[in-house]
Amino acid sequence: MSQFPGRRDNLTDGPQRSYQVRPDELEGAVRETLSHQVAVARPLSVDPAGQAIRRANRVRRRRSAAGLALAAVTTVLLSAGMAQLGAETRRDGSPIVVIGDPDPTNRPLPTASVPGSAPSPKTSTSLIFSETLVSADGRRLVLPDVGPAEHVQPLPSGGGWLVVGAPSTAGRSLWVVQDDGLVQVLLAGAGAIVLAPDSLQVAWRDGDDLLVAGVVGTQLIGAVRTPVPATAEPVRFVDDSVLVRLDPASAGHTLWRPGAGPLPEALDRKSLNVYGRLPDGRLVGQVTTTDPGRTCLAILTPTRRLDPVRTGCGPDLGRDGIGGVSPDGRWLLVNGESGTADRSLLVDLQRLGPGATAVAAGPPMTGAVVWSDETEASYLDGTGELVRVDVGRVWAGKPASPAAVPGVPAGERPILVQGF
């Protein structure tokens, strides 16, 4: 029985607590709570300032590394082999080297000059140049110093050039030179490098492999590789396939289609050189005969065995592989002999057969042959002079004569470019 009648719980009545709080006490409690919250530092879920600082540090490190790498590559390419750069890339590593300073403020400006025209106010005259591009009509374009070059083609989208470097102890290089002055290395330390006619693809030898990649802007993408024999190297593109020469010292080619498996086992063993293609897709090449000292011209089907469908054994051809087919497939300009002298020869492919003949076209060719149309071609001779071949005059017995390229500095060799 509870000692407090009327209560139904076990609570006892005690002294009553006052809930009256003076305003100054409430204000003091609020101030104390806020002061504790301010004193305790809580981490922010988002730190914009920290992110900006870290991003700037990463950009600075990338630019520094890119600048140092570009300087190292340029030094190796221009110093005639003081060090080996990527002489052999492991198969499990990336063979592509993309180097360049993303900061446009330090880009050198290329110099373009055409005989008879006034220099551009943006042209830099203080740079040291080592290569000059020459068009078929004699116009000149001086490139920034990218090292000795062997072959140049316009970029797929225009606005610059793909430059294949000459062989060196560090291997070959592939450069991009844009009209705005940006110079980048796409490949370094590679073996043989060939470009597709439209500049959309590049094939190169890397260690024990042959690789093909697409050219997009200033990058190589989608590289595909396959193992190849130690002496094999790419020669040219035939549509989407790569013509591979098995051994430069002997006859034999095959066609490899990237992504369709390894190098085919079905190989050709007669072809020595391929000079170009006809409008119907067939190839014009040089093949061996039963006579060890004689070669013939042949029309080849673009298959893995490069089967000849027509042969002409009249002209005495050289074996350097330099030559070019006219856009209509009628004429072939190729190195050979006329009498006892080395000359460039003009061959009528429509008359190719047992009695095929050739006429002397001019001095021997070096580098690329550029056909400006069906009846006019240009090339450089051994001294770097420009030779313009008019088919009508040459076929009438009037060979072309070389002429000096105006404005090319002494000791520098120009490069003839298709599409410039």
Secondary structure as GFF3:
##gff-version 3
##sequence-region A 1 420
A	DSSP	alpha_helix	23	39	.	.	.	ID=ss1
A	DSSP	alpha_helix	48	78	.	.	.	ID=ss2
A	DSSP	three_ten_helix	104	106	.	.	.	ID=ss3
A	DSSP	beta_strand	111	113	.	.	.	ID=ss4
A	DSSP	beta_strand	132	134	.	.	.	ID=ss5
A	DSSP	beta_strand	140	142	.	.	.	ID=ss6
A	DSSP	beta_strand	149	154	.	.	.	ID=ss7
A	DSSP	beta_strand	160	165	.	.	.	ID=ss8
A	DSSP	beta_strand	172	178	.	.	.	ID=ss9
A	DSSP	beta_strand	183	190	.	.	.	ID=ss10
A	DSSP	beta_strand	193	195	.	.	.	ID=ss11
A	DSSP	beta_strand	201	206	.	.	.	ID=ss12
A	DSSP	beta_strand	209	216	.	.	.	ID=ss13
A	DSSP	beta_strand	219	227	.	.	.	ID=ss14
A	DSSP	beta_strand	233	238	.	.	.	ID=ss15
A	DSSP	beta_strand	241	245	.	.	.	ID=ss16
A	DSSP	beta_strand	253	256	.	.	.	ID=ss17
A	DSSP	beta_strand	271	277	.	.	.	ID=ss18
A	DSSP	beta_strand	283	288	.	.	.	ID=ss19
A	DSSP	beta_strand	295	300	.	.	.	ID=ss20
A	DSSP	beta_strand	308	312	.	.	.	ID=ss21
A	DSSP	beta_strand	316	317	.	.	.	ID=ss22
A	DSSP	beta_strand	323	325	.	.	.	ID=ss23
A	DSSP	beta_strand	331	338	.	.	.	ID=ss24
A	DSSP	beta_strand	341	348	.	.	.	ID=ss25
A	DSSP	three_ten_helix	349	351	.	.	.	ID=ss26
A	DSSP	beta_strand	358	362	.	.	.	ID=ss27
A	DSSP	beta_strand	366	371	.	.	.	ID=ss28
A	DSSP	beta_strand	376	380	.	.	.	ID=ss29
A	DSSP	beta_strand	386	390	.	.	.	ID=ss30
A	DSSP	alpha_helix	391	395	.	.	.	ID=ss31
A	DSSP	beta_strand	402	403	.	.	.	ID=ss32
A	DSSP	beta_strand	414	416	.	.	.	ID=ss33
###
